[in-house]
């Protein structure tokens, strides 16, 4: 396995020798490799195909937060969507799109057939892997622009018409993506290390994209593609069913209800986990590390609305309590779904290398994230974590299955829930979702949050969305979910942090000692005047106004009490313009090239 990983690390150098990376100007996608490593020499055996496709794995990512979404409380995640909603993005300053990764893939697909003495199955396996990565490349492009040029071959200087052609329709590009994924699922071998793409990884990608496109077409009616939505949803169901019926994967329950969920995200060996379909294998010895420790208190904290979605331990809604909006940080964890305190930092949480419990940061909202936070001391520093990361896990497959069937109106059996979302609830000791109850007792707050869900299946769809938001929190899925459900306005909501009953000293670690104090200003020492000098020395102070009387980054909802809010979100509001902001503009610099037939993204 180490040899495989070393090849993945070193493959960049080889690809550098094979390709001249293109730039987005007049020679866009028109350069043929001119090095001494020629296709005739390199593509000589199956191992060459493996070596080449190993280089594609660097494009896999491992999100540890839902940046720019309603799952975060912080006022500015640095995400592109925040800039768009604040009017900071236009066609004049838009980032230029890049196609270099696509050319590398197409070059491989054009030359893989040169291999001699190999079986068709072996060659098609690697062609399938290349098509898997081409599909992922184009999924990203469709997500950004909707209509984009589809290129299935490399091009030279004589291919002027193709180089400058107008975008192809979303329908054509999506059908091409699905064709690539269908080929991948049919030809990639089912067995192999889980850090490499297998048949099951290809099916997982197919199911994920089919659900995304099906729901996107259903809810974005202005595209006039809703008539084909069910075709994609049905394929999402059949793809997930194939994975489920394979009996190769199961929900990991190791560690019990209070550990099993959290342990998924701090594992050093996801290869051994029965829930793993495809993962990124980080490795200390090979220097393949990441910054998992930054989730705790570096730049962001989680939101009030995410916290409210977690059910009570008995399955009742947290938001049905009269005082749910005014609970202290310690009260919100009482009798809740165990995934809450395996995602949010509960008072008393103590890092493995810390002498005292971790203090929350009001300047980030207060709901610190512990999901992905390592439990090994030497991993809690910059680029020091080597915990493995999921690309696809079985839990998501079960959620796709349930959602697609619910959207189709064919989730009519309790058995469908019991073999999907209820397996996730069982892992953490939560009561099962009941089909009849979900539709008979619709959550009014969820219904207001996703107001465009209509029909007789509303309650079921909303409860599956709740389960998805909770189970996949911080895994980078929320942004696309908000977009495909056509509720982009949720991204413009002014998110709240924890509730503060009053200005002054607070115990936020649960040890009975004063940890922090939130004060009106540095001049307002009244709330802490009765503390001992030792207590004053050991507390962290936060102010709503600085020494000059200017607002700091936070304020309280009601002035001297209420949820933590963010000053910039109040003073520099975000707005979500529909449907324009579901897409990104094509940079003007691309459209003015000689001979370019590109048109601006719809609605821009």
C-alpha positions in Angstrom: 0.0 0.0 0.0 2.8 2.4 0.7 4.2 1.9 -2.8 0.7 3.0 -4.1 0.7 6.1 -2.0 4.3 7.0 -3.0 3.3 6.8 -6.6 0.3 9.0 -6.0 2.6 11.6 -4.3 5.2 11.4 -7.1 2.8 11.3 -10.0 2.6 15.1 -10.2 6.2 15.1 -11.4 5.4 12.6 -14.1 2.4 14.5 -15.3 4.5 17.6 -15.4 6.7 15.8 -17.8 3.8 14.6 -19.9 1.9 17.9 -20.1 2.3 21.6 -20.7 -0.3 23.0 -18.4 -2.6 25.2 -20.4 -3.6 28.7 -19.6 -6.9 30.4 -20.3 -5.9 32.6 -23.2 -5.6 32.2 -27.0 -3.9 28.8 -26.7 -6.7 27.5 -24.5 -6.6 23.7 -24.6 -4.6 23.6 -27.8 -1.1 22.4 -26.6 0.0 18.9 -27.3 2.6 17.4 -25.0 6.0 18.2 -26.5 8.3 16.3 -24.0 10.4 13.3 -24.7 7.8 11.1 -22.9 5.5 10.2 -25.8 2.2 8.3 -25.7 3.8 5.6 -27.9 6.4 5.0 -25.2 4.5 5.6 -22.0 1.2 3.7 -22.7 2.8 0.3 -23.1 1.3 -1.8 -20.3 -1.5 -1.9 -17.7 0.9 -0.6 -15.0 1.3 2.6 -17.0 -2.4 3.0 -16.9 -2.4 2.6 -13.2 0.5 5.0 -12.7 -1.2 7.6 -14.8 -4.6 7.4 -13.1 -3.0 7.4 -9.7 -2.3 11.1 -10.4 -6.0 11.9 -10.6 -6.6 11.2 -6.9 -5.0 14.5 -5.8 -8.3 16.1 -6.9 -10.2 14.4 -4.1 -10.9 16.7 -1.2 -11.8 16.3 2.5 -14.1 19.1 3.7 -14.3 19.6 7.5 -16.8 22.5 7.5 -19.9 23.8 5.7 -18.4 27.1 4.7 -20.8 29.8 3.6 -23.9 28.0 4.8 -26.5 28.1 7.5 -24.6 25.5 9.5 -22.0 28.1 10.5 -22.6 31.0 12.8 -19.5 33.0 11.8 -20.3 36.2 9.9 -17.8 35.7 7.1 -16.5 32.3 6.2 -14.3 33.6 3.3 -16.5 31.7 0.9 -17.3 32.8 -2.6 -21.0 32.8 -2.0 -20.5 35.3 0.8 -18.7 37.6 -1.6 -21.5 37.1 -4.2 -24.3 37.9 -1.7 -22.5 41.1 -0.6 -22.1 42.2 -4.2 -18.4 41.6 -4.4 -18.4 39.4 -7.5 -19.1 40.5 -11.1 -18.2 39.3 -14.6 -15.4 41.9 -14.5 -13.6 40.4 -11.5 -14.8 36.8 -11.6 -12.2 34.1 -11.3 -11.1 32.6 -14.6 -12.2 29.0 -15.1 -9.5 26.3 -15.5 -9.6 23.2 -17.8 -6.1 21.8 -17.3 -7.3 18.8 -15.3 -9.8 17.9 -18.0 -7.1 17.9 -20.7 -5.0 15.5 -18.6 -7.9 13.1 -18.3 -8.9 13.3 -22.0 -5.2 12.7 -23.0 -5.3 9.5 -21.0 -8.6 8.4 -22.6 -7.3 9.0 -26.1 -4.2 6.9 -25.4 -5.2 4.1 -23.0 -6.0 1.9 -25.9 -2.4 1.8 -27.0 -1.6 -0.8 -24.3 -0.7 -4.2 -25.8 -1.2 -7.6 -24.3 -3.8 -6.5 -21.7 -7.4 -7.8 -21.3 -10.2 -5.5 -22.2 -11.4 -5.7 -18.6 -8.1 -4.4 -17.3 -8.0 -1.5 -19.7 -11.6 -0.6 -19.2 -11.1 -0.6 -15.5 -8.7 2.3 -15.8 -10.7 4.0 -18.5 -13.6 3.8 -16.0 -11.5 5.5 -13.4 -10.6 8.3 -15.8 -14.2 8.8 -16.7 -15.1 8.8 -13.0 -12.7 11.8 -12.5 -13.9 13.5 -15.7 -17.5 13.2 -14.4 -16.4 14.8 -11.1 -14.6 17.6 -13.0 -17.7 18.4 -15.0 -20.0 18.1 -12.0 -18.1 20.9 -10.4 -18.4 23.0 -13.6 -22.2 22.4 -14.0 -22.6 23.3 -10.3 -20.9 26.6 -11.0 -22.1 27.6 -14.5 -24.9 25.2 -15.5 -24.1 25.4 -19.2 -20.5 24.8 -20.1 -18.5 23.5 -23.2 -18.3 19.7 -23.2 -14.9 18.5 -24.4 -14.3 14.8 -24.8 -10.9 15.1 -26.6 -7.7 17.0 -26.4 -7.4 19.7 -29.1 -4.7 21.2 -31.2 -4.2 24.5 -32.9 -6.3 23.4 -35.9 -9.4 22.9 -33.7 -10.3 26.5 -33.7 -14.1 26.0 -33.9 -14.1 23.7 -30.9 -11.8 25.8 -28.9 -14.0 28.8 -29.2 -17.4 27.2 -29.3 -20.5 28.3 -27.3 -21.4 26.5 -24.1 -23.3 23.2 -24.5 -26.6 22.9 -22.8 -26.9 21.7 -19.2 -28.9 18.7 -20.5 -26.1 17.6 -22.9 -23.4 18.0 -20.3 -25.3 16.2 -17.6 -26.2 13.4 -19.9 -22.5 13.1 -20.7 -21.6 13.1 -17.1 -24.1 10.3 -16.4 -22.7 8.3 -19.4 -19.2 8.6 -17.9 -20.5 7.4 -14.5 -22.5 4.6 -16.0 -19.4 3.4 -17.8 -17.3 3.7 -14.6 -19.8 1.7 -12.6 -20.0 -1.0 -15.2 -16.3 -1.4 -15.8 -14.3 -0.5 -12.6 -13.6 -3.6 -10.7 -15.6 -4.1 -7.4 -12.6 -5.1 -5.3 -9.6 -3.0 -4.3 -8.2 -0.8 -1.6 -10.9 1.7 -0.4 -8.5 4.6 -1.0 -8.9 3.8 -4.7 -12.0 4.0 -6.8 -13.9 0.8 -7.0 -17.2 -0.1 -8.7 -18.9 1.0 -5.4 -17.3 4.4 -5.4 -18.4 4.9 -9.0 -22.0 3.9 -8.0 -21.9 6.2 -5.0 -20.8 9.1 -7.2 -23.6 8.3 -9.7 -26.2 8.1 -6.9 -25.1 11.4 -5.4 -25.1 13.2 -8.7 -28.4 11.7 -9.8 -30.1 12.8 -6.6 -28.5 16.3 -6.9 -29.6 16.7 -10.5 -33.1 15.2 -10.0 -33.9 17.5 -7.1 -32.3 20.5 -8.8 -34.5 20.0 -11.8 -37.6 19.4 -9.7 -37.2 22.6 -7.6 -35.6 24.9 -10.1 -38.7 25.0 -12.4 -37.5 28.0 -14.4 -35.0 25.6 -16.1 -37.9 23.9 -17.8 -36.3 20.5 -17.0 -38.6 19.3 -14.3 -40.1 16.7 -16.6 -36.9 14.7 -16.5 -36.3 15.1 -12.8 -37.8 11.7 -11.9 -35.5 9.9 -14.3 -32.5 11.0 -12.2 -34.3 10.3 -8.9 -35.1 6.8 -10.1 -31.5 6.2 -11.0 -30.4 7.5 -7.6 -32.7 4.8 -6.1 -31.5 2.0 -8.3 -27.8 2.9 -7.8 -28.2 3.0 -4.0 -30.1 -0.2 -4.0 -27.3 -2.0 -5.9 -24.8 -0.8 -3.2 -27.2 -1.8 -0.4 -27.9 -5.3 -1.9 -24.2 -6.0 -2.3 -23.9 -6.5 1.5 -20.3 -5.1 1.3 -21.0 -2.1 3.6 -22.7 -1.5 6.9 -23.1 1.3 9.4 -20.2 1.3 11.9 -21.4 0.9 15.5 -18.0 0.4 17.0 -17.7 2.4 20.2 -21.4 2.5 21.1 -23.9 5.3 21.0 -21.7 7.8 22.7 -18.6 7.2 20.5 -19.4 5.4 17.2 -20.4 8.6 15.3 -17.5 10.8 16.5 -14.9 8.0 15.9 -15.8 8.0 12.2 -14.1 11.3 11.8 -10.9 10.9 13.8 -9.9 7.4 12.5 -6.4 6.5 11.5 -7.6 3.5 9.5 -10.9 4.0 7.5 -9.8 1.0 5.3 -11.0 -1.3 8.1 -14.3 0.6 8.7 -17.4 -1.2 7.2 -19.0 2.1 6.4 -16.1 3.2 4.1 -16.8 3.2 0.3 -14.0 5.6 -0.7 -11.6 7.6 1.5 -8.5 9.7 1.4 -5.6 7.9 3.1 -3.6 10.4 5.1 -0.2 9.0 6.3 2.2 10.4 8.9 5.2 8.6 7.5 4.7 9.9 4.0 3.9 13.4 5.1 0.3 13.4 3.9 -1.4 15.5 6.6 -4.1 18.0 7.0 -5.4 20.7 9.4 -8.2 18.9 11.2 -7.5 20.7 14.5 -8.7 24.0 13.0 -12.3 23.1 13.5 -12.3 23.8 17.2 -11.7 27.5 17.6 -9.7 28.8 14.6 -12.2 30.6 12.3 -15.7 29.4 12.7 -18.3 27.9 15.1 -21.6 26.2 14.4 -25.0 27.9 14.2 -28.2 28.0 16.3 -30.3 26.7 13.5 -28.1 23.6 13.1 -28.3 23.0 16.8 -32.0 23.3 16.8 -32.4 20.6 14.2 -31.1 17.9 16.6 -34.0 16.0 18.2 -34.5 15.2 21.8 -33.2 11.8 23.0 -36.8 10.5 23.0 -37.3 11.6 19.4 -39.4 14.7 20.2 -38.5 18.1 18.6 -36.2 20.4 20.6 -38.1 23.3 19.1 -41.4 22.2 20.6 -40.1 23.4 24.0 -41.4 26.9 25.0 -37.9 28.0 26.1 -35.8 26.4 23.3 -34.5 29.8 22.2 -33.3 30.9 25.6 -31.4 27.8 26.8 -27.9 28.2 28.2 -24.9 26.5 26.5 -25.0 23.7 29.1 -28.8 23.2 28.8 -28.9 22.6 25.1 -27.1 19.2 25.4 -29.6 17.7 28.0 -31.4 14.7 26.7 -30.4 15.3 23.0 -29.5 13.2 20.0 -26.0 12.0 20.9 -24.7 13.3 17.6 -25.1 16.8 19.0 -22.3 16.5 21.6 -20.2 14.5 19.1 -20.4 17.4 16.7 -20.8 20.5 19.0 -18.4 21.1 21.9 -20.2 20.4 25.1 -19.1 22.2 28.3 -16.3 20.2 29.9 -14.7 19.1 26.6 -11.0 18.8 27.1 -8.4 18.5 24.4 -5.9 15.7 24.9 -3.0 18.0 25.3 -4.8 20.6 27.5 -4.6 20.9 31.3 -8.0 22.5 31.6 -11.4 22.2 29.7 -11.6 24.1 26.4 -13.2 27.5 26.6 -15.6 28.6 23.8 -15.0 31.8 21.9 -18.0 34.2 21.9 -16.3 36.0 19.0 -17.0 32.9 16.8 -20.5 32.5 18.2 -19.8 30.0 20.9 -20.9 26.7 19.4 -17.5 25.3 18.9 -17.1 22.3 16.5 -15.4 19.1 17.7 -16.3 16.9 14.7 -13.0 16.0 13.0 -11.0 17.3 16.0 -8.2 14.8 16.7 -7.6 13.0 20.0 -3.9 12.5 19.5 -1.7 15.2 21.1 0.9 15.5 18.3 -1.9 15.9 15.7 -3.2 19.1 17.3 -1.0 21.6 15.4 -0.7 23.1 12.0 -0.8 20.4 9.2 -0.2 17.7 11.7 -3.4 15.6 11.5 -3.2 12.4 9.6 -6.7 11.2 10.3 -8.3 9.6 7.2 -11.2 11.3 5.5 -14.3 10.0 3.8 -15.1 10.7 0.2 -18.2 8.5 0.3 -19.6 6.6 3.3 -22.5 4.2 3.5 -24.5 6.5 5.6 -24.8 8.9 2.7 -26.0 6.1 0.4 -28.8 5.4 2.9 -29.8 9.0 3.0 -29.8 9.3 -0.8 -32.0 6.2 -1.1 -34.5 7.6 1.4 -34.6 11.1 0.0 -34.9 10.0 -3.7 -37.8 7.7 -2.9 -39.5 10.3 -0.8 -39.2 12.9 -3.6 -40.6 10.4 -6.0 -43.5 9.6 -3.7 -42.6 5.9 -3.5 -41.3 5.7 0.0 -44.6 4.2 1.3 -43.2 1.4 3.5 -41.8 1.6 7.0 -39.4 -1.1 5.8 -37.7 1.5 3.5 -37.1 3.8 6.5 -35.9 0.9 8.7 -33.2 -0.1 6.2 -32.0 3.4 5.6 -32.3 6.4 8.0 -33.3 4.3 11.0 -29.9 2.5 10.8 -28.3 5.9 11.4 -30.6 6.6 14.3 -29.9 3.2 15.8 -26.2 3.8 15.8 -26.8 6.6 18.3 -29.6 5.0 20.2 -32.3 7.3 18.8 -35.9 6.2 18.3 -36.8 5.2 14.7 -38.4 7.6 12.3 -42.0 6.5 11.8 -43.5 6.9 8.3 -47.1 7.7 9.5 -45.9 10.1 12.2 -43.7 12.1 9.9 -46.5 13.0 7.5 -49.2 13.3 10.2 -47.2 15.6 12.5 -45.3 18.0 10.2 -42.7 20.2 11.9 -44.0 23.8 11.3 -40.5 25.3 11.7 -39.0 22.9 9.1 -42.0 23.7 6.8 -41.3 27.4 7.1 -37.6 26.9 6.6 -38.1 24.8 3.4 -41.3 26.5 2.2 -41.2 25.2 -1.3 -41.8 21.6 -0.4 -45.4 20.8 -1.3 -47.7 17.8 -1.6 -48.8 15.0 0.7 -45.3 13.8 1.4 -44.1 17.0 3.0 -43.5 15.7 6.5 -41.4 12.8 5.3 -39.3 14.9 3.0 -38.6 17.4 5.8 -37.7 14.8 8.4 -35.3 13.1 5.9 -33.7 16.6 5.3 -33.4 17.0 9.1 -31.6 13.6 9.3 -29.3 14.5 6.4 -28.4 17.9 8.0 -27.6 16.2 11.3 -25.8 13.1 10.0 -23.7 15.0 7.4 -23.1 18.2 9.3 -19.7 19.8 8.5 -18.9 17.3 5.7 -19.2 19.8 2.9 -22.6 18.7 1.7 -24.8 21.5 3.0 -24.0 24.1 0.3 -25.1 21.9 -2.5 -28.2 20.8 -0.6 -29.3 24.4 -0.1 -28.8 25.0 -3.8 -30.5 21.9 -5.2 -33.5 22.4 -2.9 -33.8 26.0 -4.3 -33.7 27.7 -0.9 -30.7 29.9 -1.4 -32.3 32.6 0.8 -31.2 30.5 3.8 -27.6 31.4 3.0 -28.5 35.1 3.5 -30.0 34.6 6.9 -28.2 36.3 9.7 -27.0 33.3 11.7 -27.0 33.3 15.5 -24.6 31.9 18.0 -25.3 30.8 21.6 -27.7 32.4 23.9 -26.4 34.8 26.6 -28.7 35.5 29.5 -26.9 38.6 30.7 -23.7 40.5 30.3 -21.0 39.5 32.8 -19.1 36.5 34.0 -20.0 33.0 32.8 -19.0 29.4 33.4 -18.8 27.8 30.0 -16.7 24.7 30.9 -19.1 23.2 33.4 -16.5 23.1 36.3 -18.3 25.7 38.5 -15.6 28.3 37.9 -15.9 31.6 36.0 -14.2 31.2 32.6 -15.2 34.1 30.5 -17.0 37.5 30.8 -18.9 39.4 28.1 -18.9 43.1 28.9 -20.4 46.1 27.2 -16.9 47.7 27.0 -13.5 47.8 28.8 -14.9 50.6 30.9 -17.8 48.5 32.0 -16.3 46.5 34.8 -19.3 46.5 37.1 -20.4 42.9 36.2 -17.0 41.6 37.3 -16.2 43.9 40.2 -17.0 41.3 42.8 -14.7 38.7 41.4 -11.5 38.0 43.3 -8.2 39.0 41.7 -7.4 35.4 41.0 -10.7 35.0 39.2 -10.1 38.1 37.2 -6.7 36.9 36.2 -8.0 33.6 34.9 -11.0 34.7 32.9 -11.1 35.6 29.2 -12.8 39.0 28.6 -14.8 39.9 25.5 -16.3 43.3 24.7 -19.2 44.6 22.6 -17.4 47.9 22.2 -13.7 48.7 22.0 -11.8 51.3 24.1 -12.9 54.1 21.6 -16.6 53.1 21.8 -16.7 51.5 18.4 -18.6 48.2 17.9 -16.5 45.1 18.0 -17.2 42.0 15.9 -20.1 40.8 18.0 -23.3 42.1 19.7 -26.1 40.6 21.6 -29.5 40.2 20.0 -31.4 42.3 22.6 -28.6 44.6 23.6 -27.6 43.2 27.0 -28.8 39.6 26.4 -29.8 37.3 23.6 -28.1 35.3 21.0 -24.6 36.3 19.8 -24.8 38.1 16.5 -22.2 39.5 14.2 -21.8 43.2 13.6 -20.7 42.9 9.9 -23.7 40.8 9.1 -25.9 43.6 10.5 -24.0 46.4 8.9 -23.2 44.7 5.6 -26.2 42.5 4.9 -26.2 39.6 2.5 -29.0 39.2 0.0 -29.6 36.1 -2.2 -30.9 37.1 -5.6 -32.8 34.2 -7.3 -32.0 32.5 -9.5 -28.9 34.5 -10.4 -26.8 33.6 -7.4 -27.2 29.8 -7.9 -24.5 30.3 -10.6 -21.2 32.0 -11.1 -20.4 34.4 -14.0 -18.0 33.6 -16.8 -15.1 36.0 -16.6 -15.3 38.7 -19.2 -11.7 38.0 -20.1 -12.8 34.6 -21.5 -15.6 36.0 -23.6 -13.5 38.7 -25.4 -10.9 36.2 -26.8 -10.7 36.3 -30.6 -13.3 34.0 -32.1 -15.0 33.2 -28.8 -18.6 32.3 -29.0 -19.0 32.0 -25.2 -22.1 33.7 -23.7 -22.5 35.0 -20.2 -24.0 32.6 -17.6 -27.8 32.8 -17.5 -29.1 35.6 -15.2 -25.7 37.4 -15.1 
